[in-house]
């Protein structure tokens, strides 16, 4: 489980992203599509079209982190892109829930998720 401070700003990109992108590519998406500064200290979440992979871009004050999680079964609970908002603000606890397989809408674990 990931753990971030309660004051961390977390932004979720609503549009799927090319998961081949890394530091520079994700930074460009943050700046151009999300209209934010990638070195602001916020965490930015991205997913692929299938919602089986997420990447997090995070600036810790001295450098950028790129973290990834790939699901072997099931999909992440991800908001649908409606064409309006390109990003959604999440609480750090919602980020932890998302990465732990808990549906953000209903607050219960997804049926495929079993923690070892």
Contact map, one row per residue, 1 for C-alpha under 8 A:
11100000000000000000000000000000000000000000000000000000000000000000000000000000000000000000000100110000000000000000
11110000000000000000000000000000000000000000000000000000000000000000000000000000000000000000000100100000000000000000
11111000000000000000000000000000000000000000000000000000000000000000000000000000000000000001000100000000000000000000
01111101000000000000000000000000000000000000000000000000000000000000000000000000000000000001000000000000000000000000
00111111000000000000000000000000000000000000000000000000000000000000000000000000000000000001000000000000000000000000
00011111000000000000000000000000000000000000000000000000000000000000000000000000000000000011100000000000000000000000
00001111100000000000000000000000000000000000000000000000000000000000000000000000000000000001000000000000000000000000
00011111110000000000000000000000000000001110000000000000000000000000000000000000000000000011000000000000000000000000
00000011111000000000000000000000000000001110000000000000000000000000000000000000000000001111000000000000000000000000
00000001111100000000000000000000000000000111100000000000000000000000000000000000000000001111001000000000000000000000
00000000111110000000000000000000000000000111100000000000000000000000000000000000000000111100000000000000000000000000
00000000011111000000000000000000000000000001110000000000000000000000000000000000000000111100000000000000000000000000
00000000001111110000000000000000010000000001111000000000000000000000000000000000000001110000000000000000000000000000
00000000000111110000000000000000000000000000010000000000000000000000000000000111100011110000000000000000000000000000
00000000000011111000000000000000000000000000011000000000000000000000000000000001100001000000000000000000000000000000
00000000000011111100000000000000000000000000011110000000000000000000000000000000000000000000000000000000000000000000
00000000000000111110000000000000000000000000011110000000000000000000000000000000000000000000000000000000000000000000
00000000000000011111100000000000000000000000000100000000000000000000000000000000000000000000000000000000000000000000
00000000000000001111110000000000000000000000001100001010000000000000000000000000000000000000000000000000000000000000
00000000000000000111110000000000000000000000000000000000000000000000000000000000000000000000000000000000000000000000
00000000000000000111111111000000000000000000000000000000000000000000000000000000000000000000000000000000000000000000
00000000000000000011111111000000000000000000000000000000000000000100000000000000000000000000000000000000000000000000
00000000000000000000111111100000000000000000000000000000100000011100000000000000000000000000000000000000000000000000
00000000000000000000111111110000000000000000000000000000000000000000000000000000000000000000000000000000000000000000
00000000000000000000111111111000000000000000000000000000000000000000000000000000000000000000000000000000000000000000
00000000000000000000111111111100000000000000000000000000100000000000000000000000000000000000000000000000000000000000
00000000000000000000001111111110000001000000000000000000100000000000000000000000000000000000000000000000000000000000
00000000000000000000000111111111100000000000000000000000000000000000000000000000000000000000000000000000000000000000
00000000000000000000000011111111110000000000000000000000000000000000000000000000000000000000000000000000000000000000
00000000000000000000000001111111111111000001000000000000000000000000000000000000000000000000000000000000000000000000
00000000000000000000000000111111111111000000000000000000000000000000000000000000000000000000000000000000000000000000
00000000000000000000000000011111111100000000000000000000000000000000000000000000000000000000000000000000000000000000
00000000000000000000000000011111111000000000000000000000000000000000000000000000000001000000000000000000000000000000
00000000000010000000000000001111111100000000000000000000000000000000000000000000000001100000000000000000000000000000
00000000000000000000000000000111111110000000000000000000000000000000000000000000000000000000000000000000000000000000
00000000000000000000000000000111011111010000000000000000000000000000000000000000000000000000000000000000000000000000
00000000000000000000000000000110001111110000000000000000000000000000000000000000000000000000000000000000000000000000
00000000000000000000000000100110000111111100000000000000111000000000000000000000000000000000000000000000000000000000
00000000000000000000000000000000000011111100000000000000011010010000000000000000000000000000000000000000000000000000
00000000000000000000000000000000000111111100000000000000001000000000000000000000000000000000000000000000000000000000
00000001100000000000000000000000000001111110000000000000011110000000000000000000000000000000000000000000000000000000
00000001111000000000000000000000000001111111000000000000011000000000000000000000000000000000000000000000000000000000
00000001111000000000000000000000000000001111100000000001111000000000000000000000000000000000000000000000000000000000
00000000011110000000000000000100000000000111110000000001110000000000000000000000000000000000000000000000000000000000
00000000011110000000000000000000000000000011111000000111100000000000000000000000000000000000000000000000000000000000
00000000000111111000000000000000000000000001111100000111000000000000000000000000000000000000000000000000000000000000
00000000000010111010000000000000000000000000111110111110000000000000000000000000000000000000000000000000000000000000
00000000000000011110000000000000000000000000011111111100000000000000000000000000000000000000000000000000000000000000
00000000000000011000000000000000000000000000001111100000000000000000000000000000000000000000000000000000000000000000
00000000000000000000000000000000000000000000000111111000000000000000000000100000000000000000000000000000000000000000
00000000000000000000000000000000000000000000001111111100000000000000000000111100000000000000000000000000000000000000
00000000000000000000000000000000000000000000001101111100000000000000011111110000000000000000000000000000000000000000
00000000000000000010000000000000000000000000001101111110000000000001111000010000000000000000000000000000000000000000
00000000000000000000000000000000000000000000111100111111000000000001110000000000000000000000000000000000000000000000
00000000000000000010000000000000000000000000111000001111100000000111100000000000000000000000000000000000000000000000
00000000000000000000000000000000000000000011110000000111110000001111000000000000000000000000000000000000000000000000
00000000000000000000001001100000000001000011100000000011111000011110000000000000000000000000000000000000000000000000
00000000000000000000000000000000000001101111000000000001111100011100000000000000000000000000000000000000000000000000
00000000000000000000000000000000000001111110000000000000111111111000000000000000000000000000000000000000000000000000
00000000000000000000000000000000000000001000000000000000011111111000000000000000000000000000000000000000000000000000
00000000000000000000000000000000000000101000000000000000001111100000000000000000000000000000000000000000000000000000
00000000000000000000000000000000000000000000000000000000001111110000000000000000000000000000000000000000000000000000
00000000000000000000000000000000000000000000000000000000001111111000000000000000000000000000000000000000000000000000
00000000000000000000001000000000000000100000000000000000111101111100000000000000000000000000000000000000000000000000
00000000000000000000001000000000000000000000000000000001111100111110000000000000000000000000000000000000000000000000
00000000000000000000011000000000000000000000000000000011110000011111000000000000000000000000000000000000000000000000
00000000000000000000000000000000000000000000000000000011100000001111100000000000000000000000000000000000000000000000
00000000000000000000000000000000000000000000000000001111000000000111110000000000000000000000000000000000000000000000
00000000000000000000000000000000000000000000000000001110000000000011111000000000000000000000000000100000000000000000
00000000000000000000000000000000000000000000000000011100000000000001111100000000000000000000000000000000000000000000
00000000000000000000000000000000000000000000000000011000000000000000111111100000000000000000000000000000000000000000
00000000000000000000000000000000000000000000000000010000000000000000011111000000000000000000000000000000000000000000
00000000000000000000000000000000000000000000000000010000000000000000001111100000000000000000000000000000000000011000
00000000000000000000000000000000000000000000000000010000000000000000001111110000000000000000000000000000000000011000
00000000000000000000000000000000000000000000000001110000000000000000001011111000000000000000000000000000000000000000
00000000000000000000000000000000000000000000000000111000000000000000000001111100000000000000000001101000000000000000
00000000000000000000000000000000000000000000000000100000000000000000000000111110000000000000000001001111000000000000
00000000000001000000000000000000000000000000000000100000000000000000000000011111000000000000000000000000000000000000
00000000000001000000000000000000000000000000000000000000000000000000000000001111100000000000000000000000000000000000
00000000000001100000000000000000000000000000000000000000000000000000000000000111110000000000000000000000000000000000
00000000000001100000000000000000000000000000000000000000000000000000000000000011111111000000000000000000000000000000
00000000000000000000000000000000000000000000000000000000000000000000000000000001111110000000000000000000000000000000
00000000000000000000000000000000000000000000000000000000000000000000000000000000111111000000000000000000000000000000
00000000000000000000000000000000000000000000000000000000000000000000000000000000111111000000000000000000000000000000
00000000000001000000000000000000000000000000000000000000000000000000000000000000111111110000000000000000000000000000
00000000000011100000000000000000110000000000000000000000000000000000000000000000101111110000000000000000000000000000
00000000001111000000000000000000010000000000000000000000000000000000000000000000000011111000000000000000000000000000
00000000001111000000000000000000000000000000000000000000000000000000000000000000000011111100000000000000000000000000
00000000111100000000000000000000000000000000000000000000000000000000000000000000000000111110000000000000000000000000
00000000111100000000000000000000000000000000000000000000000000000000000000000000000000011111011000000000000000000000
00000101110000000000000000000000000000000000000000000000000000000000000000000000000000001111111000000000000000000000
00111111110000000000000000000000000000000000000000000000000000000000000000000000000000000111111100000000000000000000
00000100000000000000000000000000000000000000000000000000000000000000000000000000000000000011111110000000000000000000
00000000000000000000000000000000000000000000000000000000000000000000000000000000000000000111111111000001000000000000
00000000010000000000000000000000000000000000000000000000000000000000000000000000000000000111111111100000000000000000
11100000000000000000000000000000000000000000000000000000000000000000000000000000000000000001111111110000000000000000
00000000000000000000000000000000000000000000000000000000000000000000000000000000000000000000111111111111000000000000
00000000000000000000000000000000000000000000000000000000000000000000000000011000000000000000011111111111000000000000
11000000000000000000000000000000000000000000000000000000000000000000100000010000000000000000001111111100000000000000
10000000000000000000000000000000000000000000000000000000000000000000000000000000000000000000000111111100000000000000
00000000000000000000000000000000000000000000000000000000000000000000000000011000000000000000000011111110000011001000
00000000000000000000000000000000000000000000000000000000000000000000000000001000000000000000000011111111001111000000
00000000000000000000000000000000000000000000000000000000000000000000000000001000000000000000000011001111111111000000
00000000000000000000000000000000000000000000000000000000000000000000000000001000000000000000010011000111111100000000
00000000000000000000000000000000000000000000000000000000000000000000000000000000000000000000000000000011111000000000
00000000000000000000000000000000000000000000000000000000000000000000000000000000000000000000000000000011111100000000
00000000000000000000000000000000000000000000000000000000000000000000000000000000000000000000000000000111111110000000
00000000000000000000000000000000000000000000000000000000000000000000000000000000000000000000000000000111011111000000
00000000000000000000000000000000000000000000000000000000000000000000000000000000000000000000000000001110001111101000
00000000000000000000000000000000000000000000000000000000000000000000000000000000000000000000000000001110000111111000
00000000000000000000000000000000000000000000000000000000000000000000000000000000000000000000000000000000000011111000
00000000000000000000000000000000000000000000000000000000000000000000000011000000000000000000000000000000000001111100
00000000000000000000000000000000000000000000000000000000000000000000000011000000000000000000000000001000000011111110
00000000000000000000000000000000000000000000000000000000000000000000000000000000000000000000000000000000000000011111
00000000000000000000000000000000000000000000000000000000000000000000000000000000000000000000000000000000000000001111
00000000000000000000000000000000000000000000000000000000000000000000000000000000000000000000000000000000000000000111
